Amino acid sequence: MPELWVCELGQAAYRDALALQERLREARQHGHIPDTLLLLEHNPPVYTRGRRSQPGELTMGEAFYAARGIEIIETRRGGKVTYHGPGQLVGYPIVAVDDVVAYVRLLERTLIATLAQAGIKARARDAEGPDYTGVWVQDRKIASIGVHVARGVTTHGFALNVERRALEPFGWIVACGLPDVQMTSVESEGHAISVPACGELAAASLAGALGLEARPVSREALGAATTSVPL
């Protein structure tokens, strides 16, 4: 069966992970690696603004965020402003796709299946418009999705709130462009699971959705497999 390489990075700075994604995308475009999933937590924490972000979403001002060690970064992914930090599982699939909308729906189904294994019943709300992309527990948002596709290969991906500590910084912005959104986490919904364990569930769910077999690989193995793209 074709493989999905899964690389667990632990905690990583946002810009480092972004640079790694871009190198891996080039490698995937040239066939040096198969579809690949990076799993990590972002530390230091960041707010990222997507292509659909609007003025006024960062309501507290840059000095407020800087005092709390949160950098603001512009990105090429879809969606609006969101938060990444410790206690949150971030997944960056570097995969070949033909239909971007269908791929986003696949990510939603992947996360719904992941949460089901953790004991949480979740749902998608895509019928309500692009601002509701992601995964929800009733009317509480537990996971955000934003992707970028170039020459048929994806970067960026999903962020799933696992621990309660990931939630407070969402209250300092207009999260996902929704002023009244209530964010939640696996822990807040009464279930205990570590970020790495949640990552294992997500990797298996994504591999199954793509019709692939998950294979753990190290960052060093990725480097060895990308002879023309140094990592």
C-alpha positions in Angstrom: 0.0 0.0 0.0 1.3 3.5 -0.7 2.6 5.3 2.4 1.9 8.5 4.3 5.1 9.5 6.0 4.5 10.9 9.5 7.1 13.0 11.2 6.6 14.0 14.8 8.5 17.3 15.4 7.6 18.0 19.0 7.6 21.7 19.7 8.8 24.0 16.9 8.9 27.7 16.0 6.4 28.7 13.4 8.9 30.1 10.9 11.1 27.0 11.1 8.1 24.8 10.5 7.0 27.0 7.6 10.4 26.8 5.9 10.4 23.0 6.4 7.0 22.8 4.7 8.2 24.7 1.7 11.2 22.5 1.2 9.1 19.4 1.6 6.5 20.7 -0.9 9.3 21.1 -3.5 10.5 17.6 -2.7 7.0 16.2 -3.1 6.4 18.1 -6.4 9.6 16.4 -7.8 8.6 13.0 -6.5 11.5 12.7 -3.9 9.1 11.9 -1.1 5.6 10.5 -0.8 2.7 12.3 0.8 4.0 13.5 4.3 2.4 14.7 7.5 4.2 16.9 10.0 2.9 16.9 13.6 3.9 19.5 16.1 3.1 22.1 18.7 4.1 25.7 18.0 6.2 27.3 20.7 6.8 30.3 20.9 3.0 30.9 20.3 1.9 32.9 17.3 -1.2 34.5 15.7 -1.3 33.9 12.0 -3.4 35.9 9.5 -4.7 34.1 6.4 -5.6 35.4 3.0 -9.1 36.3 4.1 -8.1 38.2 7.2 -9.6 41.7 7.7 -8.5 44.8 9.7 -9.7 44.8 13.3 -9.4 41.1 14.0 -6.4 41.7 16.3 -8.4 43.7 18.8 -5.9 44.2 21.6 -3.0 45.8 19.6 0.4 44.5 18.8 2.0 45.8 22.1 -0.5 43.7 24.1 0.4 40.6 22.2 4.2 41.3 22.2 4.1 41.6 26.0 2.7 38.1 26.1 5.3 36.7 23.7 2.9 36.2 20.8 4.2 37.1 17.4 1.9 38.1 14.5 2.7 36.4 11.1 1.1 36.9 7.7 0.6 33.6 5.8 -0.6 32.4 2.4 -3.1 29.9 3.8 -6.8 30.3 3.4 -9.0 31.6 6.3 -8.7 34.4 8.8 -6.7 35.0 12.0 -6.1 32.1 14.4 -3.8 31.1 17.2 -1.1 28.4 17.5 0.6 27.5 20.8 1.4 24.8 23.3 -1.4 22.4 24.1 -2.6 22.4 20.5 -1.9 19.7 17.9 -0.9 21.2 14.6 -0.8 19.0 11.5 0.8 20.0 8.2 0.0 17.5 5.4 2.3 17.9 2.4 0.2 15.9 0.0 -0.8 15.9 -3.7 -4.4 17.0 -4.3 -6.6 17.7 -7.3 -9.6 19.4 -5.7 -8.9 21.9 -2.9 -12.4 22.0 -1.6 -12.7 18.3 -1.5 -9.4 18.1 0.4 -10.6 20.6 3.0 -13.7 18.5 3.5 -11.4 15.4 3.8 -9.5 17.2 6.6 -12.7 17.9 8.4 -13.7 14.2 8.2 -10.3 13.2 9.4 -10.5 15.4 12.5 -14.1 14.3 13.2 -12.9 10.6 13.1 -9.9 11.5 15.3 -12.2 13.1 17.9 -14.6 10.2 17.8 -11.7 7.9 18.9 -11.0 10.3 21.8 -14.7 10.1 22.8 -16.0 13.4 21.4 -18.8 13.7 18.9 -17.9 16.5 16.5 -19.3 17.9 13.2 -18.5 20.1 10.2 -20.5 23.3 9.4 -19.3 24.0 5.9 -22.9 24.4 4.7 -23.0 27.7 6.7 -20.2 29.3 4.6 -16.4 29.5 4.5 -16.1 31.2 7.9 -17.4 28.0 9.5 -14.7 25.8 7.9 -13.3 23.5 10.6 -14.6 21.1 13.2 -17.1 21.9 15.9 -18.5 20.3 19.1 -22.1 21.4 18.9 -21.6 25.2 18.4 -18.1 25.3 19.9 -15.1 25.3 17.6 -12.4 22.7 18.4 -10.3 22.7 15.3 -9.3 25.2 12.6 -8.3 24.4 9.0 -6.5 26.6 6.5 -4.5 25.3 3.5 -2.4 26.6 0.6 -1.9 24.7 -2.6 0.9 25.3 -5.2 1.5 23.1 -8.3 -0.9 20.5 -6.9 0.8 20.0 -3.4 -0.5 21.3 -0.1 1.1 23.1 2.8 -0.4 24.4 6.1 -3.3 22.3 7.4 -5.1 21.9 10.7 -4.9 22.9 14.4 -6.8 20.9 17.0 -7.1 22.3 20.5 -6.2 19.4 22.8 -5.4 21.1 26.2 -7.4 23.8 27.9 -4.4 26.1 28.1 -4.5 26.6 24.4 -7.8 28.5 24.6 -7.2 31.8 26.4 -5.3 33.6 23.6 -8.3 33.0 21.3 -10.2 35.4 23.5 -7.8 38.3 22.6 -8.7 38.2 18.9 -11.7 37.9 16.6 -10.9 34.2 16.1 -11.6 32.9 12.6 -13.4 36.2 11.8 -16.3 35.2 14.1 -16.9 37.7 16.9 -19.0 35.4 19.0 -17.2 32.1 18.4 -16.6 30.0 21.5 -13.5 27.9 21.3 -13.2 24.5 23.0 -10.6 21.8 23.5 -10.5 18.0 24.0 -9.8 18.6 27.7 -12.6 21.2 28.0 -15.0 18.6 26.7 -14.1 16.3 29.6 -11.6 14.0 27.9 -7.9 13.5 28.7 -5.4 12.8 25.9 -1.9 14.0 25.3 -1.0 16.0 22.2 1.3 13.2 20.9 -1.4 10.6 21.4 -3.9 12.8 19.6 -1.3 13.1 16.8 -1.1 9.3 16.5 -4.9 9.2 16.1 -4.9 12.0 13.6 -2.2 10.4 11.5 -4.0 7.1 11.3 -7.3 8.9 10.4 -5.6 11.0 7.7 -3.8 8.0 6.2 -7.1 6.0 6.1 -8.9 8.9 4.4 -6.2 9.2 1.8 -6.0 5.4 1.2 -2.5 5.3 2.5 -0.5 3.4 5.2 1.0 5.6 7.9 4.7 5.2 8.4 6.6 7.1 11.1 9.8 8.7 9.9 12.4 11.0 11.5 13.3 14.5 10.3 16.7 13.0 9.5 15.0 10.4 7.2 13.2 13.2 5.4 16.5 14.9 4.8 18.1 11.8 3.5 15.2 11.2 1.1 15.3 14.7 -0.4 18.6 14.7 -2.2 18.0 17.9 -4.2 16.2 19.8 -1.4 18.4 20.2 1.7 16.5 20.2 5.0 
